Structures are given as structure tokens and as C-alpha cells.
Amino acid sequence: MANIGSEVERAIKWKNKNKQERSQLAFFRSLELMDFTIADNNNMNRLGELCRLREVLVDYFFADNQYKSTDILWQKYFRAFTWQANLLAGR
């Protein structure tokens, strides 16, 4: 999840710099990582959250943002996973 969050962060950064192509490439990488995570049988108990996460991210970047997501919301959501990954790595 931390790796997915890194790509979402990049997509947000490039979007805010009006670099649409780079933003889309970063977002597509995040979707690819998310799809691998969803397909992993070890994540069956998280499947609902993962699928909803994918849906809401696509809505934010490519649709009408009906869920009213913000850059800050996504940064806060993924920051917890990055913090946990760093903690487990002993950083």
C-alpha cells in the first residue's frame, strides 16, 4: 500500500504542476500496483477496501469526484501505510 501511495503522491504532484501526462503515468502505475494487490489471494480479507479504494481513486483522477476527495485526504490516507512500512523496516 505504501508503494501505491507513492505513485498516487507522484500523480498529485504532477497534476498540481499541470503536467497531465506525467500525472496520468504515475496514476496508471498506482492502478497496476493496486490490481496486483487485489489479485493477491493473501488480501482476500481486504478485498472490499481495496476495490473501493480503486473506485474512489479513479473517480478522483478521471471522473466527477462524486466522493469529494482531495489531495490532502489521499496524502493522509497513504501516509499511514508509509509510516507503517518505515516502522517495520526499522527506519
PyMOL CGO cylinders between C-alpha atoms (Angstrom):
from pymol import cmd
from pymol.cgo import CYLINDER

trace = [
    CYLINDER, 0.00, 0.00, 0.00, 2.91, 2.35, 0.67, 0.3, 1, 1, 1, 1, 1, 1,
    CYLINDER, 2.91, 2.35, 0.67, 4.14, 1.81, -2.90, 0.3, 1, 1, 1, 1, 1, 1,
    CYLINDER, 4.14, 1.81, -2.90, 0.68, 2.55, -4.26, 0.3, 1, 1, 1, 1, 1, 1,
    CYLINDER, 0.68, 2.55, -4.26, 0.64, 5.68, -2.13, 0.3, 1, 1, 1, 1, 1, 1,
    CYLINDER, 0.64, 5.68, -2.13, 3.99, 6.78, -3.54, 0.3, 1, 1, 1, 1, 1, 1,
    CYLINDER, 3.99, 6.78, -3.54, 2.59, 6.65, -7.06, 0.3, 1, 1, 1, 1, 1, 1,
    CYLINDER, 2.59, 6.65, -7.06, -0.58, 8.48, -6.01, 0.3, 1, 1, 1, 1, 1, 1,
    CYLINDER, -0.58, 8.48, -6.01, 1.63, 11.16, -4.42, 0.3, 1, 1, 1, 1, 1, 1,
    CYLINDER, 1.63, 11.16, -4.42, 3.54, 11.50, -7.69, 0.3, 1, 1, 1, 1, 1, 1,
    CYLINDER, 3.54, 11.50, -7.69, 0.28, 11.73, -9.64, 0.3, 1, 1, 1, 1, 1, 1,
    CYLINDER, 0.28, 11.73, -9.64, -0.94, 14.50, -7.34, 0.3, 1, 1, 1, 1, 1, 1,
    CYLINDER, -0.94, 14.50, -7.34, 2.37, 16.35, -7.55, 0.3, 1, 1, 1, 1, 1, 1,
    CYLINDER, 2.37, 16.35, -7.55, 2.38, 16.30, -11.36, 0.3, 1, 1, 1, 1, 1, 1,
    CYLINDER, 2.38, 16.30, -11.36, -1.31, 17.20, -11.53, 0.3, 1, 1, 1, 1, 1, 1,
    CYLINDER, -1.31, 17.20, -11.53, -0.66, 20.28, -9.40, 0.3, 1, 1, 1, 1, 1, 1,
    CYLINDER, -0.66, 20.28, -9.40, 2.22, 21.25, -11.70, 0.3, 1, 1, 1, 1, 1, 1,
    CYLINDER, 2.22, 21.25, -11.70, -0.11, 20.95, -14.72, 0.3, 1, 1, 1, 1, 1, 1,
    CYLINDER, -0.11, 20.95, -14.72, 1.90, 18.02, -16.11, 0.3, 1, 1, 1, 1, 1, 1,
    CYLINDER, 1.90, 18.02, -16.11, -1.11, 15.93, -17.09, 0.3, 1, 1, 1, 1, 1, 1,
    CYLINDER, -1.11, 15.93, -17.09, 0.81, 13.23, -18.99, 0.3, 1, 1, 1, 1, 1, 1,
    CYLINDER, 0.81, 13.23, -18.99, 3.21, 12.57, -16.11, 0.3, 1, 1, 1, 1, 1, 1,
    CYLINDER, 3.21, 12.57, -16.11, 0.32, 12.61, -13.65, 0.3, 1, 1, 1, 1, 1, 1,
    CYLINDER, 0.32, 12.61, -13.65, -1.55, 10.01, -15.67, 0.3, 1, 1, 1, 1, 1, 1,
    CYLINDER, -1.55, 10.01, -15.67, 1.51, 7.78, -15.98, 0.3, 1, 1, 1, 1, 1, 1,
    CYLINDER, 1.51, 7.78, -15.98, 2.05, 7.83, -12.22, 0.3, 1, 1, 1, 1, 1, 1,
    CYLINDER, 2.05, 7.83, -12.22, -1.63, 7.16, -11.63, 0.3, 1, 1, 1, 1, 1, 1,
    CYLINDER, -1.63, 7.16, -11.63, -1.63, 4.24, -14.07, 0.3, 1, 1, 1, 1, 1, 1,
    CYLINDER, -1.63, 4.24, -14.07, 1.35, 2.77, -12.18, 0.3, 1, 1, 1, 1, 1, 1,
    CYLINDER, 1.35, 2.77, -12.18, -0.66, 3.08, -8.96, 0.3, 1, 1, 1, 1, 1, 1,
    CYLINDER, -0.66, 3.08, -8.96, -3.57, 1.27, -10.61, 0.3, 1, 1, 1, 1, 1, 1,
    CYLINDER, -3.57, 1.27, -10.61, -1.27, -1.50, -11.79, 0.3, 1, 1, 1, 1, 1, 1,
    CYLINDER, -1.27, -1.50, -11.79, 0.10, -1.96, -8.27, 0.3, 1, 1, 1, 1, 1, 1,
    CYLINDER, 0.10, -1.96, -8.27, -3.43, -1.88, -6.89, 0.3, 1, 1, 1, 1, 1, 1,
    CYLINDER, -3.43, -1.88, -6.89, -4.58, -4.54, -9.35, 0.3, 1, 1, 1, 1, 1, 1,
    CYLINDER, -4.58, -4.54, -9.35, -1.68, -6.79, -8.32, 0.3, 1, 1, 1, 1, 1, 1,
    CYLINDER, -1.68, -6.79, -8.32, -2.63, -6.24, -4.69, 0.3, 1, 1, 1, 1, 1, 1,
    CYLINDER, -2.63, -6.24, -4.69, -6.29, -7.03, -5.38, 0.3, 1, 1, 1, 1, 1, 1,
    CYLINDER, -6.29, -7.03, -5.38, -5.34, -10.20, -7.27, 0.3, 1, 1, 1, 1, 1, 1,
    CYLINDER, -5.34, -10.20, -7.27, -3.14, -11.46, -4.43, 0.3, 1, 1, 1, 1, 1, 1,
    CYLINDER, -3.14, -11.46, -4.43, -5.01, -14.18, -2.52, 0.3, 1, 1, 1, 1, 1, 1,
    CYLINDER, -5.01, -14.18, -2.52, -3.35, -13.04, 0.71, 0.3, 1, 1, 1, 1, 1, 1,
    CYLINDER, -3.35, -13.04, 0.71, -5.52, -9.90, 0.56, 0.3, 1, 1, 1, 1, 1, 1,
    CYLINDER, -5.52, -9.90, 0.56, -8.93, -11.58, 0.38, 0.3, 1, 1, 1, 1, 1, 1,
    CYLINDER, -8.93, -11.58, 0.38, -9.96, -10.17, 3.75, 0.3, 1, 1, 1, 1, 1, 1,
    CYLINDER, -9.96, -10.17, 3.75, -9.16, -6.64, 2.46, 0.3, 1, 1, 1, 1, 1, 1,
    CYLINDER, -9.16, -6.64, 2.46, -10.81, -7.02, -0.92, 0.3, 1, 1, 1, 1, 1, 1,
    CYLINDER, -10.81, -7.02, -0.92, -13.72, -4.69, -0.14, 0.3, 1, 1, 1, 1, 1, 1,
    CYLINDER, -13.72, -4.69, -0.14, -11.48, -1.82, 0.93, 0.3, 1, 1, 1, 1, 1, 1,
    CYLINDER, -11.48, -1.82, 0.93, -9.07, -2.35, -1.97, 0.3, 1, 1, 1, 1, 1, 1,
    CYLINDER, -9.07, -2.35, -1.97, -11.82, -2.37, -4.58, 0.3, 1, 1, 1, 1, 1, 1,
    CYLINDER, -11.82, -2.37, -4.58, -13.48, 0.70, -3.07, 0.3, 1, 1, 1, 1, 1, 1,
    CYLINDER, -13.48, 0.70, -3.07, -10.10, 2.45, -2.92, 0.3, 1, 1, 1, 1, 1, 1,
    CYLINDER, -10.10, 2.45, -2.92, -9.58, 1.78, -6.62, 0.3, 1, 1, 1, 1, 1, 1,
    CYLINDER, -9.58, 1.78, -6.62, -13.07, 3.05, -7.44, 0.3, 1, 1, 1, 1, 1, 1,
    CYLINDER, -13.07, 3.05, -7.44, -12.67, 6.28, -5.47, 0.3, 1, 1, 1, 1, 1, 1,
    CYLINDER, -12.67, 6.28, -5.47, -9.19, 6.99, -6.84, 0.3, 1, 1, 1, 1, 1, 1,
    CYLINDER, -9.19, 6.99, -6.84, -10.40, 6.57, -10.42, 0.3, 1, 1, 1, 1, 1, 1,
    CYLINDER, -10.40, 6.57, -10.42, -13.32, 8.87, -9.59, 0.3, 1, 1, 1, 1, 1, 1,
    CYLINDER, -13.32, 8.87, -9.59, -10.91, 11.47, -8.21, 0.3, 1, 1, 1, 1, 1, 1,
    CYLINDER, -10.91, 11.47, -8.21, -8.46, 11.47, -11.09, 0.3, 1, 1, 1, 1, 1, 1,
    CYLINDER, -8.46, 11.47, -11.09, -10.70, 10.74, -14.09, 0.3, 1, 1, 1, 1, 1, 1,
    CYLINDER, -10.70, 10.74, -14.09, -14.36, 11.25, -13.25, 0.3, 1, 1, 1, 1, 1, 1,
    CYLINDER, -14.36, 11.25, -13.25, -16.55, 13.81, -11.49, 0.3, 1, 1, 1, 1, 1, 1,
    CYLINDER, -16.55, 13.81, -11.49, -15.07, 13.33, -7.99, 0.3, 1, 1, 1, 1, 1, 1,
    CYLINDER, -15.07, 13.33, -7.99, -18.50, 12.43, -6.66, 0.3, 1, 1, 1, 1, 1, 1,
    CYLINDER, -18.50, 12.43, -6.66, -16.90, 11.30, -3.39, 0.3, 1, 1, 1, 1, 1, 1,
    CYLINDER, -16.90, 11.30, -3.39, -15.39, 14.78, -2.88, 0.3, 1, 1, 1, 1, 1, 1,
    CYLINDER, -15.39, 14.78, -2.88, -11.82, 13.53, -2.41, 0.3, 1, 1, 1, 1, 1, 1,
    CYLINDER, -11.82, 13.53, -2.41, -8.95, 15.98, -2.01, 0.3, 1, 1, 1, 1, 1, 1,
    CYLINDER, -8.95, 15.98, -2.01, -5.18, 15.85, -2.38, 0.3, 1, 1, 1, 1, 1, 1,
    CYLINDER, -5.18, 15.85, -2.38, -4.83, 16.16, 1.39, 0.3, 1, 1, 1, 1, 1, 1,
    CYLINDER, -4.83, 16.16, 1.39, -7.27, 13.31, 2.03, 0.3, 1, 1, 1, 1, 1, 1,
    CYLINDER, -7.27, 13.31, 2.03, -5.22, 10.97, -0.18, 0.3, 1, 1, 1, 1, 1, 1,
    CYLINDER, -5.22, 10.97, -0.18, -1.94, 12.08, 1.33, 0.3, 1, 1, 1, 1, 1, 1,
    CYLINDER, -1.94, 12.08, 1.33, -3.25, 11.41, 4.85, 0.3, 1, 1, 1, 1, 1, 1,
    CYLINDER, -3.25, 11.41, 4.85, -4.71, 8.03, 3.84, 0.3, 1, 1, 1, 1, 1, 1,
    CYLINDER, -4.71, 8.03, 3.84, -1.48, 6.72, 2.34, 0.3, 1, 1, 1, 1, 1, 1,
    CYLINDER, -1.48, 6.72, 2.34, 0.81, 8.35, 4.90, 0.3, 1, 1, 1, 1, 1, 1,
    CYLINDER, 0.81, 8.35, 4.90, -0.27, 5.76, 7.47, 0.3, 1, 1, 1, 1, 1, 1,
    CYLINDER, -0.27, 5.76, 7.47, 0.90, 2.92, 5.22, 0.3, 1, 1, 1, 1, 1, 1,
    CYLINDER, 0.90, 2.92, 5.22, 4.23, 4.65, 4.57, 0.3, 1, 1, 1, 1, 1, 1,
    CYLINDER, 4.23, 4.65, 4.57, 4.69, 5.19, 8.29, 0.3, 1, 1, 1, 1, 1, 1,
    CYLINDER, 4.69, 5.19, 8.29, 3.94, 1.51, 8.99, 0.3, 1, 1, 1, 1, 1, 1,
    CYLINDER, 3.94, 1.51, 8.99, 6.33, 0.32, 6.26, 0.3, 1, 1, 1, 1, 1, 1,
    CYLINDER, 6.33, 0.32, 6.26, 9.09, 2.52, 7.66, 0.3, 1, 1, 1, 1, 1, 1,
    CYLINDER, 9.09, 2.52, 7.66, 8.39, 1.25, 11.16, 0.3, 1, 1, 1, 1, 1, 1,
    CYLINDER, 8.39, 1.25, 11.16, 8.64, -2.37, 10.03, 0.3, 1, 1, 1, 1, 1, 1,
    CYLINDER, 8.64, -2.37, 10.03, 11.85, -1.61, 8.15, 0.3, 1, 1, 1, 1, 1, 1,
    CYLINDER, 11.85, -1.61, 8.15, 13.36, -0.12, 11.31, 0.3, 1, 1, 1, 1, 1, 1,
    CYLINDER, 13.36, -0.12, 11.31, 13.70, 3.41, 9.94, 0.3, 1, 1, 1, 1, 1, 1,
]
cmd.load_cgo(trace, "trace")
